[in-house]
Amino acid sequence: MNRILFSALILAALVHTAAAAGKPLQVYAIDVEGGQSTLVVSPSGQSLLIDTGWSGFNGRDAERIVAAAKAAGLKQLDYVLITHYHRDHVGGVPQLADRMKIGTFVDHGPNQEDSDVTRQDYAAYEKVVPGHKHLVVNPGDRLPIKGIDVLVLTAAGNHISKPLPEAGQPNPSCENEPKPAADVTENARSLGVLITYRKFRMLDLGDLTKDKELETACPVNLIGTVNLFIVTHHGFDESNANALVTAIHSQAAIMNNGAHKGASPDAWQVVHDAVGPDHLWQLHYAVDGGAEHNVDVKFIANPDEKKDRGNYLKVLAYPDAAFEIVNSGNNLHWELGGFTHN
């Protein structure tokens, strides 16, 4: 075979490989200091922001969201989904709305927590929603985002009633799962979603508590397996039931903890053991967890609590279910799946 023909064949193979890979789904786990804010950008260019971090702090969290959106090439947020009405999730809405155009707000409906602070934060959110499109969603609903499937699994204390395709298997881990107490806060009402891009699946359940997690995992697994798990409730023990975390069989997990919030040792261990060594990532070094309950520093976006960098973790997911995670703090580029993407 002559050299020109060989080179042409190699070029054709590379073009075929690139076409097969497809344009990636982008996910930014934004550092809002122990709150949540996760930006999802469809290959179509449409965007979904899940939660907005805290209020106050001179607009710190809103500014970090805007910076991530700019890095993703966005000029507006098409959808802002609020999982529930606690300050570390909904508090940043007014400041964000002052800084960036928002298309549609998505939530589970009215606040269901009997708490003055939550009522205050819900009222502040309610003042911003008028003038925008607004969707109240229920389990089984989907958001109309081109290029990806965003399925609501849990909302307002309810959950999907039937197993998803390829799910429904009996879950043997349920036998050893202690029965948790019922949670009466907004955490248990969290709006949880499964985001699918062809073969890639990402699970985000907000701050859903164990009593509600187990309704999706026992006696059968209603969700099935996923590729990426946004660790529930910042890695607190009130969430992350072993029967759920092991059943979803995630290949990697991102924990949106703070330096002194979340990453509780027991919950951290459950997630760590489920995904395996070097597959758990953290937004912060968990000071109170010590060396035994923190991942290797290279997998932590913000390893030094004294340096408030606001580094994020970025995921690039491909339709064949291969995905990459990039740590903006040290530029570590980690790959998992059947493909190498440059």
C-alpha atoms as a printed R data frame, in Angstrom:
    type eleno elety resid chain resno       x      y      z
1   ATOM     1    CA   MET     A     1   0.000  0.000  0.000
2   ATOM     2    CA   ASN     A     2   1.522  3.352 -0.996
3   ATOM     3    CA   ARG     A     3   2.068  6.092  1.572
4   ATOM     4    CA   ILE     A     4  -0.585  8.452  0.148
5   ATOM     5    CA   LEU     A     5  -3.298  5.790  0.228
6   ATOM     6    CA   PHE     A     6  -2.303  4.738  3.755
7   ATOM     7    CA   SER     A     7  -2.483  8.369  4.958
8   ATOM     8    CA   ALA     A     8  -5.885  8.788  3.345
9   ATOM     9    CA   LEU     A     9  -7.195  5.696  5.115
10  ATOM    10    CA   ILE     A    10  -5.881  6.918  8.451
11  ATOM    11    CA   LEU     A    11  -7.520 10.327  7.898
12  ATOM    12    CA   ALA     A    12 -10.813  8.678  6.963
13  ATOM    13    CA   ALA     A    13 -10.669  6.554 10.120
14  ATOM    14    CA   LEU     A    14 -10.062  9.621 12.270
15  ATOM    15    CA   VAL     A    15 -12.963 11.474 10.674
16  ATOM    16    CA   HIS     A    16 -15.217  8.460 11.233
17  ATOM    17    CA   THR     A    17 -14.103  8.242 14.864
18  ATOM    18    CA   ALA     A    18 -14.823 11.941 15.460
19  ATOM    19    CA   ALA     A    19 -18.246 11.636 13.867
20  ATOM    20    CA   ALA     A    20 -19.055  8.601 15.983
21  ATOM    21    CA   ALA     A    21 -18.021 10.439 19.115
22  ATOM    22    CA   GLY     A    22 -20.486 13.275 18.550
23  ATOM    23    CA   LYS     A    23 -20.514 16.674 20.191
24  ATOM    24    CA   PRO     A    24 -20.226 16.339 23.969
25  ATOM    25    CA   LEU     A    25 -22.704 17.126 26.689
26  ATOM    26    CA   GLN     A    26 -21.058 19.596 29.086
27  ATOM    27    CA   VAL     A    27 -21.591 19.606 32.842
28  ATOM    28    CA   TYR     A    28 -20.052 22.152 35.215
29  ATOM    29    CA   ALA     A    29 -20.118 21.400 38.955
30  ATOM    30    CA   ILE     A    30 -19.773 24.994 40.162
31  ATOM    31    CA   ASP     A    31 -18.240 25.758 43.548
32  ATOM    32    CA   VAL     A    32 -20.883 27.536 45.617
33  ATOM    33    CA   GLU     A    33 -19.195 26.673 48.904
34  ATOM    34    CA   GLY     A    34 -21.268 23.726 50.050
35  ATOM    35    CA   GLY     A    35 -24.453 24.613 48.183
36  ATOM    36    CA   GLN     A    36 -25.380 23.313 44.770
37  ATOM    37    CA   SER     A    37 -25.175 24.766 41.300
38  ATOM    38    CA   THR     A    38 -24.710 22.434 38.354
39  ATOM    39    CA   LEU     A    39 -24.717 23.774 34.797
40  ATOM    40    CA   VAL     A    40 -25.699 21.381 32.011
41  ATOM    41    CA   VAL     A    41 -25.165 22.362 28.370
42  ATOM    42    CA   SER     A    42 -26.754 20.155 25.729
43  ATOM    43    CA   PRO     A    43 -24.881 19.403 22.496
44  ATOM    44    CA   SER     A    44 -27.617 21.527 20.885
45  ATOM    45    CA   GLY     A    45 -26.409 24.539 22.884
46  ATOM    46    CA   GLN     A    46 -29.429 24.741 25.185
47  ATOM    47    CA   SER     A    47 -28.700 25.090 28.879
48  ATOM    48    CA   LEU     A    48 -30.065 23.881 32.203
49  ATOM    49    CA   LEU     A    49 -28.850 25.226 35.538
50  ATOM    50    CA   ILE     A    50 -29.709 23.060 38.532
51  ATOM    51    CA   ASP     A    51 -29.846 25.339 41.600
52  ATOM    52    CA   THR     A    52 -28.174 28.679 42.196
53  ATOM    53    CA   GLY     A    53 -26.190 28.463 45.412
54  ATOM    54    CA   TRP     A    54 -26.406 30.895 48.320
55  ATOM    55    CA   SER     A    55 -27.702 34.428 48.653
56  ATOM    56    CA   GLY     A    56 -25.425 37.172 49.961
57  ATOM    57    CA   PHE     A    57 -21.627 37.083 49.879
58  ATOM    58    CA   ASN     A    58 -21.684 40.109 47.536
59  ATOM    59    CA   GLY     A    59 -23.099 37.981 44.741
60  ATOM    60    CA   ARG     A    60 -20.236 35.478 44.893
61  ATOM    61    CA   ASP     A    61 -22.245 32.460 43.753
62  ATOM    62    CA   ALA     A    62 -24.089 34.303 40.998
63  ATOM    63    CA   GLU     A    63 -20.748 35.583 39.694
64  ATOM    64    CA   ARG     A    64 -19.330 32.045 39.650
65  ATOM    65    CA   ILE     A    65 -22.352 30.787 37.731
66  ATOM    66    CA   VAL     A    66 -21.985 33.597 35.195
67  ATOM    67    CA   ALA     A    67 -18.281 32.757 34.803
68  ATOM    68    CA   ALA     A    68 -19.076 29.093 34.152
69  ATOM    69    CA   ALA     A    69 -21.782 30.064 31.660
70  ATOM    70    CA   LYS     A    70 -19.296 32.314 29.877
71  ATOM    71    CA   ALA     A    71 -16.755 29.481 29.761
72  ATOM    72    CA   ALA     A    72 -19.461 27.339 28.141
73  ATOM    73    CA   GLY     A    73 -20.171 30.024 25.552
74  ATOM    74    CA   LEU     A    74 -23.642 30.878 26.885
75  ATOM    75    CA   LYS     A    75 -25.381 34.241 26.757
76  ATOM    76    CA   GLN     A    76 -28.466 33.104 28.666
77  ATOM    77    CA   LEU     A    77 -29.767 30.257 30.816
78  ATOM    78    CA   ASP     A    78 -32.641 28.534 29.042
79  ATOM    79    CA   TYR     A    79 -33.839 26.675 32.149
80  ATOM    80    CA   VAL     A    80 -33.120 27.190 35.848
81  ATOM    81    CA   LEU     A    81 -34.320 24.222 37.887
82  ATOM    82    CA   ILE     A    82 -34.703 24.627 41.636
83  ATOM    83    CA   THR     A    83 -34.541 21.280 43.428
84  ATOM    84    CA   HIS     A    84 -35.986 22.689 46.680
85  ATOM    85    CA   TYR     A    85 -36.223 25.910 48.647
86  ATOM    86    CA   HIS     A    86 -33.280 25.807 51.034
87  ATOM    87    CA   ARG     A    87 -30.986 28.822 50.930
88  ATOM    88    CA   ASP     A    88 -27.935 26.968 49.570
89  ATOM    89    CA   HIS     A    89 -29.977 25.934 46.508
90  ATOM    90    CA   VAL     A    90 -32.471 28.734 45.796
91  ATOM    91    CA   GLY     A    91 -30.864 31.677 47.591
92  ATOM    92    CA   GLY     A    92 -28.837 32.879 44.623
93  ATOM    93    CA   VAL     A    93 -31.828 33.341 42.296
94  ATOM    94    CA   PRO     A    94 -32.343 37.129 42.765
95  ATOM    95    CA   GLN     A    95 -28.657 37.931 42.284
96  ATOM    96    CA   LEU     A    96 -28.357 35.624 39.284
97  ATOM    97    CA   ALA     A    97 -31.457 37.110 37.622
98  ATOM    98    CA   ASP     A    98 -29.834 40.558 37.934
99  ATOM    99    CA   ARG     A    99 -26.774 39.330 36.047
100 ATOM   100    CA   MET     A   100 -28.018 36.941 33.376
101 ATOM   101    CA   LYS     A   101 -31.082 36.370 31.230
102 ATOM   102    CA   ILE     A   102 -33.166 33.385 32.361
103 ATOM   103    CA   GLY     A   103 -35.741 31.730 30.115
104 ATOM   104    CA   THR     A   104 -37.781 29.339 32.256
105 ATOM   105    CA   PHE     A   105 -37.868 28.503 35.959
106 ATOM   106    CA   VAL     A   106 -38.636 24.889 36.881
107 ATOM   107    CA   ASP     A   107 -39.647 23.690 40.360
108 ATOM   108    CA   HIS     A   108 -41.822 21.214 42.286
109 ATOM   109    CA   GLY     A   109 -44.502 23.743 43.242
110 ATOM   110    CA   PRO     A   110 -45.030 25.624 46.530
111 ATOM   111    CA   ASN     A   111 -42.764 25.343 49.562
112 ATOM   112    CA   GLN     A   112 -43.782 22.476 51.861
113 ATOM   113    CA   GLU     A   113 -41.563 23.190 54.881
114 ATOM   114    CA   ASP     A   114 -42.838 24.811 58.071
115 ATOM   115    CA   SER     A   115 -39.816 26.997 58.694
116 ATOM   116    CA   ASP     A   116 -39.456 30.777 58.752
117 ATOM   117    CA   VAL     A   117 -36.133 30.843 56.901
118 ATOM   118    CA   THR     A   118 -37.426 28.571 54.134
119 ATOM   119    CA   ARG     A   119 -40.585 30.640 53.794
120 ATOM   120    CA   GLN     A   120 -38.398 33.752 53.429
121 ATOM   121    CA   ASP     A   121 -36.245 32.174 50.729
122 ATOM   122    CA   TYR     A   122 -39.278 30.862 48.874
123 ATOM   123    CA   ALA     A   123 -40.851 34.335 48.981
124 ATOM   124    CA   ALA     A   124 -37.689 35.872 47.524
125 ATOM   125    CA   TYR     A   125 -37.779 33.284 44.731
126 ATOM   126    CA   GLU     A   126 -41.468 33.969 44.071
127 ATOM   127    CA   LYS     A   127 -40.710 37.645 43.505
128 ATOM   128    CA   VAL     A   128 -38.297 36.811 40.679
129 ATOM   129    CA   VAL     A   129 -40.386 34.206 38.814
130 ATOM   130    CA   PRO     A   130 -43.023 36.599 37.358
131 ATOM   131    CA   GLY     A   131 -41.887 37.818 33.946
132 ATOM   132    CA   HIS     A   132 -40.334 34.448 33.166
133 ATOM   133    CA   LYS     A   133 -41.822 31.220 31.915
134 ATOM   134    CA   HIS     A   134 -42.537 28.846 34.799
135 ATOM   135    CA   LEU     A   135 -42.951 25.075 34.854
136 ATOM   136    CA   VAL     A   136 -44.151 23.050 37.839
137 ATOM   137    CA   VAL     A   137 -43.186 19.448 37.144
138 ATOM   138    CA   ASN     A   138 -44.114 16.022 38.473
139 ATOM   139    CA   PRO     A   139 -42.386 12.635 38.351
140 ATOM   140    CA   GLY     A   140 -42.457 11.324 34.802
141 ATOM   141    CA   ASP     A   141 -42.383 14.785 33.194
142 ATOM   142    CA   ARG     A   142 -39.636 15.803 30.802
143 ATOM   143    CA   LEU     A   143 -37.995 19.138 30.011
144 ATOM   144    CA   PRO     A   144 -37.986 20.011 26.298
145 ATOM   145    CA   ILE     A   145 -34.234 20.415 25.855
146 ATOM   146    CA   LYS     A   146 -33.044 19.435 22.390
147 ATOM   147    CA   GLY     A   147 -30.338 16.779 22.219
148 ATOM   148    CA   ILE     A   148 -30.760 15.331 25.718
149 ATOM   149    CA   ASP     A   149 -33.510 13.723 27.770
150 ATOM   150    CA   VAL     A   150 -34.222 15.347 31.149
151 ATOM   151    CA   LEU     A   151 -36.607 13.103 33.064
152 ATOM   152    CA   VAL     A   152 -38.099 14.084 36.428
153 ATOM   153    CA   LEU     A   153 -37.765 11.180 38.881
154 ATOM   154    CA   THR     A   154 -38.824 12.819 42.149
155 ATOM   155    CA   ALA     A   155 -40.722 15.990 43.047
156 ATOM   156    CA   ALA     A   156 -42.741 17.300 46.011
157 ATOM   157    CA   GLY     A   157 -42.300 14.024 47.909
158 ATOM   158    CA   ASN     A   158 -43.457 11.829 45.027
159 ATOM   159    CA   HIS     A   159 -41.499  9.556 42.695
160 ATOM   160    CA   ILE     A   160 -41.862  7.642 39.448
161 ATOM   161    CA   SER     A   161 -44.232  4.710 39.898
162 ATOM   162    CA   LYS     A   162 -42.744  2.251 37.401
163 ATOM   163    CA   PRO     A   163 -39.193  1.128 36.669
164 ATOM   164    CA   LEU     A   164 -37.434  2.835 33.791
165 ATOM   165    CA   PRO     A   165 -36.467  0.698 30.786
166 ATOM   166    CA   GLU     A   166 -33.708 -1.768 31.721
167 ATOM   167    CA   ALA     A   167 -34.417 -1.148 35.425
168 ATOM   168    CA   GLY     A   168 -36.760 -3.006 37.778
169 ATOM   169    CA   GLN     A   169 -34.328 -5.571 39.152
170 ATOM   170    CA   PRO     A   170 -34.799 -6.775 42.749
171 ATOM   171    CA   ASN     A   171 -32.345 -4.982 45.021
172 ATOM   172    CA   PRO     A   172 -30.693 -7.347 47.532
173 ATOM   173    CA   SER     A   173 -29.095 -4.418 49.397
174 ATOM   174    CA   CYS     A   174 -32.529 -3.438 50.696
175 ATOM   175    CA   GLU     A   175 -32.504 -6.315 53.204
176 ATOM   176    CA   ASN     A   176 -29.723 -4.709 55.247
177 ATOM   177    CA   GLU     A   177 -30.853 -1.099 54.939
178 ATOM   178    CA   PRO     A   178 -32.076  0.399 58.235
179 ATOM   179    CA   LYS     A   179 -35.437  2.101 57.984
180 ATOM   180    CA   PRO     A   180 -34.844  5.866 58.199
181 ATOM   181    CA   ALA     A   181 -37.121  8.347 59.902
182 ATOM   182    CA   ALA     A   182 -39.426 10.366 57.684
183 ATOM   183    CA   ASP     A   183 -38.013 13.783 56.771
184 ATOM   184    CA   VAL     A   184 -40.445 16.728 56.974
185 ATOM   185    CA   THR     A   185 -38.194 19.354 55.376
186 ATOM   186    CA   GLU     A   186 -37.915 20.552 51.796
187 ATOM   187    CA   ASN     A   187 -35.012 18.110 51.339
188 ATOM   188    CA   ALA     A   188 -37.470 15.230 51.024
189 ATOM   189    CA   ARG     A   189 -39.383 17.198 48.368
190 ATOM   190    CA   SER     A   190 -36.310 17.585 46.158
191 ATOM   191    CA   LEU     A   191 -36.835 17.665 42.417
192 ATOM   192    CA   GLY     A   192 -34.535 14.922 41.152
193 ATOM   193    CA   VAL     A   193 -33.672 14.307 37.507
194 ATOM   194    CA   LEU     A   194 -32.038 11.736 35.270
195 ATOM   195    CA   ILE     A   195 -30.216 13.354 32.346
196 ATOM   196    CA   THR     A   196 -29.521 11.094 29.376
197 ATOM   197    CA   TYR     A   197 -27.386 11.752 26.307
198 ATOM   198    CA   ARG     A   198 -27.711  8.646 24.156
199 ATOM   199    CA   LYS     A   199 -25.917  6.008 26.300
200 ATOM   200    CA   PHE     A   200 -24.644  8.434 28.947
201 ATOM   201    CA   ARG     A   201 -26.782  8.867 32.073
202 ATOM   202    CA   MET     A   202 -26.340 11.346 34.939
203 ATOM   203    CA   LEU     A   203 -28.329 11.314 38.181
204 ATOM   204    CA   ASP     A   204 -28.979 14.380 40.355
205 ATOM   205    CA   LEU     A   205 -31.468 14.017 43.230
206 ATOM   206    CA   GLY     A   206 -30.816 17.359 44.925
207 ATOM   207    CA   ASP     A   207 -30.939 16.861 48.708
208 ATOM   208    CA   LEU     A   208 -33.348 13.920 48.658
209 ATOM   209    CA   THR     A   209 -33.291 12.143 52.026
210 ATOM   210    CA   LYS     A   210 -32.922  8.426 52.685
211 ATOM   211    CA   ASP     A   211 -36.612  7.784 53.262
212 ATOM   212    CA   LYS     A   212 -37.372  9.032 49.749
213 ATOM   213    CA   GLU     A   213 -34.243  7.593 48.143
214 ATOM   214    CA   LEU     A   214 -35.259  4.132 49.271
215 ATOM   215    CA   GLU     A   215 -38.662  4.492 47.623
216 ATOM   216    CA   THR     A   216 -36.820  4.585 44.286
217 ATOM   217    CA   ALA     A   217 -34.474  1.711 45.137
218 ATOM   218    CA   CYS     A   218 -36.472 -0.811 47.211
219 ATOM   219    CA   PRO     A   219 -37.661 -3.465 46.842
220 ATOM   220    CA   VAL     A   220 -36.688 -2.992 43.188
221 ATOM   221    CA   ASN     A   221 -34.400 -0.467 41.552
222 ATOM   222    CA   LEU     A   222 -36.650  1.922 39.610
223 ATOM   223    CA   ILE     A   223 -33.787  3.962 38.138
224 ATOM   224    CA   GLY     A   224 -31.281  1.440 36.831
225 ATOM   225    CA   THR     A   225 -27.582  2.196 36.436
226 ATOM   226    CA   VAL     A   226 -25.932  5.525 35.666
227 ATOM   227    CA   ASN     A   227 -22.546  6.747 34.505
228 ATOM   228    CA   LEU     A   228 -22.229  9.839 36.698
229 ATOM   229    CA   PHE     A   229 -23.743 10.472 40.125
230 ATOM   230    CA   ILE     A   230 -23.993 13.990 41.540
231 ATOM   231    CA   VAL     A   231 -23.737 12.922 45.156
232 ATOM   232    CA   THR     A   232 -26.971 13.623 47.003
233 ATOM   233    CA   HIS     A   233 -27.184 16.323 49.692
234 ATOM   234    CA   HIS     A   234 -23.501 17.314 49.524
235 ATOM   235    CA   GLY     A   235 -22.552 13.897 50.927
236 ATOM   236    CA   PHE     A   236 -24.490 14.108 54.198
237 ATOM   237    CA   ASP     A   237 -25.472 10.991 56.149
238 ATOM   238    CA   GLU     A   238 -29.174 11.927 56.018
239 ATOM   239    CA   SER     A   239 -28.972 10.928 52.351
240 ATOM   240    CA   ASN     A   240 -26.946  8.491 50.239
241 ATOM   241    CA   ALA     A   241 -28.641  5.265 51.345
242 ATOM   242    CA   ASN     A   242 -26.378  2.336 50.584
243 ATOM   243    CA   ALA     A   243 -29.222  0.495 48.824
244 ATOM   244    CA   LEU     A   244 -29.575  3.330 46.315
245 ATOM   245    CA   VAL     A   245 -25.914  4.213 45.840
246 ATOM   246    CA   THR     A   246 -24.901  0.620 45.163
247 ATOM   247    CA   ALA     A   247 -27.912 -0.086 42.931
248 ATOM   248    CA   ILE     A   248 -27.185  2.748 40.476
249 ATOM   249    CA   HIS     A   249 -23.661  1.351 40.000
250 ATOM   250    CA   SER     A   250 -22.224  4.708 38.965
251 ATOM   251    CA   GLN     A   251 -18.852  4.816 37.245
252 ATOM   252    CA   ALA     A   252 -17.921  8.132 38.856
253 ATOM   253    CA   ALA     A   253 -19.337 10.600 41.359
254 ATOM   254    CA   ILE     A   254 -18.989 14.323 42.072
255 ATOM   255    CA   MET     A   255 -19.588 15.580 45.612
256 ATOM   256    CA   ASN     A   256 -20.610 19.247 45.913
257 ATOM   257    CA   ASN     A   257 -19.375 19.604 49.470
258 ATOM   258    CA   GLY     A   258 -17.817 22.566 51.229
259 ATOM   259    CA   ALA     A   259 -14.715 22.726 53.397
260 ATOM   260    CA   HIS     A   260 -16.887 22.287 56.498
261 ATOM   261    CA   LYS     A   261 -20.159 21.098 54.992
262 ATOM   262    CA   GLY     A   262 -21.135 17.670 53.713
263 ATOM   263    CA   ALA     A   263 -18.785 14.761 52.993
264 ATOM   264    CA   SER     A   264 -19.859 13.102 56.259
265 ATOM   265    CA   PRO     A   265 -17.512 10.160 56.853
266 ATOM   266    CA   ASP     A   266 -20.186  7.428 56.669
267 ATOM   267    CA   ALA     A   267 -21.837  8.783 53.525
268 ATOM   268    CA   TRP     A   268 -18.455  9.526 51.959
269 ATOM   269    CA   GLN     A   269 -17.448  5.908 52.546
270 ATOM   270    CA   VAL     A   270 -20.652  4.570 50.982
271 ATOM   271    CA   VAL     A   271 -20.075  6.564 47.793
272 ATOM   272    CA   HIS     A   272 -16.341  5.923 47.713
273 ATOM   273    CA   ASP     A   273 -16.806  2.182 48.061
274 ATOM   274    CA   ALA     A   274 -19.539  2.110 45.421
275 ATOM   275    CA   VAL     A   275 -17.650  3.952 42.675
276 ATOM   276    CA   GLY     A   276 -14.193  2.657 43.548
277 ATOM   277    CA   PRO     A   277 -10.805  4.316 44.097
278 ATOM   278    CA   ASP     A   278 -10.005  7.371 41.962
279 ATOM   279    CA   HIS     A   279 -13.597  7.684 40.700
280 ATOM   280    CA   LEU     A   280 -14.894 10.078 43.381
281 ATOM   281    CA   TRP     A   281 -14.335 13.824 42.966
282 ATOM   282    CA   GLN     A   282 -14.903 16.613 45.496
283 ATOM   283    CA   LEU     A   283 -15.383 20.347 45.146
284 ATOM   284    CA   HIS     A   284 -13.583 20.905 48.459
285 ATOM   285    CA   TYR     A   285 -11.251 19.131 50.810
286 ATOM   286    CA   ALA     A   286 -13.502 18.109 53.722
287 ATOM   287    CA   VAL     A   287 -11.501 19.427 56.671
288 ATOM   288    CA   ASP     A   288 -13.523 17.571 59.284
289 ATOM   289    CA   GLY     A   289 -13.193 14.244 57.451
290 ATOM   290    CA   GLY     A   290  -9.433 14.029 57.731
291 ATOM   291    CA   ALA     A   291  -7.161 12.142 55.359
292 ATOM   292    CA   GLU     A   292  -9.184  8.922 55.682
293 ATOM   293    CA   HIS     A   293 -12.342 10.509 54.282
294 ATOM   294    CA   ASN     A   294 -11.014 12.628 51.445
295 ATOM   295    CA   VAL     A   295  -9.928 11.583 47.976
296 ATOM   296    CA   ASP     A   296  -6.446 12.188 46.649
297 ATOM   297    CA   VAL     A   297  -5.877 15.934 46.433
298 ATOM   298    CA   LYS     A   298  -5.639 15.829 42.635
299 ATOM   299    CA   PHE     A   299  -9.344 14.923 42.507
300 ATOM   300    CA   ILE     A   300 -10.355 17.949 44.630
301 ATOM   301    CA   ALA     A   301 -11.145 21.234 42.887
302 ATOM   302    CA   ASN     A   302 -10.458 23.397 45.969
303 ATOM   303    CA   PRO     A   303  -8.032 21.586 48.289
304 ATOM   304    CA   ASP     A   304  -7.065 24.585 50.451
305 ATOM   305    CA   GLU     A   305  -9.860 26.202 52.485
306 ATOM   306    CA   LYS     A   306  -7.744 29.324 52.982
307 ATOM   307    CA   LYS     A   307  -7.614 29.981 49.224
308 ATOM   308    CA   ASP     A   308 -11.113 30.786 47.994
309 ATOM   309    CA   ARG     A   309 -10.512 29.990 44.328
310 ATOM   310    CA   GLY     A   310 -13.996 28.897 43.263
311 ATOM   311    CA   ASN     A   311 -12.598 26.179 41.002
312 ATOM   312    CA   TYR     A   312 -15.119 23.936 39.234
313 ATOM   313    CA   LEU     A   313 -15.194 20.392 37.896
314 ATOM   314    CA   LYS     A   314 -16.144 20.037 34.243
315 ATOM   315    CA   VAL     A   315 -17.547 16.909 32.622
316 ATOM   316    CA   LEU     A   316 -17.532 16.196 28.893
317 ATOM   317    CA   ALA     A   317 -19.855 13.289 28.097
318 ATOM   318    CA   TYR     A   318 -20.153 11.584 24.723
319 ATOM   319    CA   PRO     A   319 -23.037  9.621 23.196
320 ATOM   320    CA   ASP     A   320 -21.171  6.319 23.485
321 ATOM   321    CA   ALA     A   321 -21.139  6.853 27.294
322 ATOM   322    CA   ALA     A   322 -17.442  7.727 27.422
323 ATOM   323    CA   PHE     A   323 -16.792 10.812 29.509
324 ATOM   324    CA   GLU     A   324 -14.035 13.011 30.840
325 ATOM   325    CA   ILE     A   325 -13.701 15.054 34.016
326 ATOM   326    CA   VAL     A   326 -11.480 18.129 34.130
327 ATOM   327    CA   ASN     A   327 -10.393 19.768 37.383
328 ATOM   328    CA   SER     A   328 -10.117 23.513 36.726
329 ATOM   329    CA   GLY     A   329  -7.976 23.863 39.840
330 ATOM   330    CA   ASN     A   330  -5.041 21.817 38.555
331 ATOM   331    CA   ASN     A   331  -6.053 21.080 34.934
332 ATOM   332    CA   LEU     A   332  -6.115 17.337 35.644
333 ATOM   333    CA   HIS     A   333  -7.861 15.644 32.716
334 ATOM   334    CA   TRP     A   334  -9.350 12.231 33.542
335 ATOM   335    CA   GLU     A   335 -11.039  9.879 31.106
336 ATOM   336    CA   LEU     A   336 -13.367  6.926 31.503
337 ATOM   337    CA   GLY     A   337 -15.078  4.814 28.879
338 ATOM   338    CA   GLY     A   338 -14.426  3.148 25.607
339 ATOM   339    CA   PHE     A   339 -12.915  6.064 23.744
340 ATOM   340    CA   THR     A   340 -10.114  8.625 23.978
341 ATOM   341    CA   HIS     A   341 -11.146 12.164 23.094
342 ATOM   342    CA   ASN     A   342  -8.748 15.041 22.600
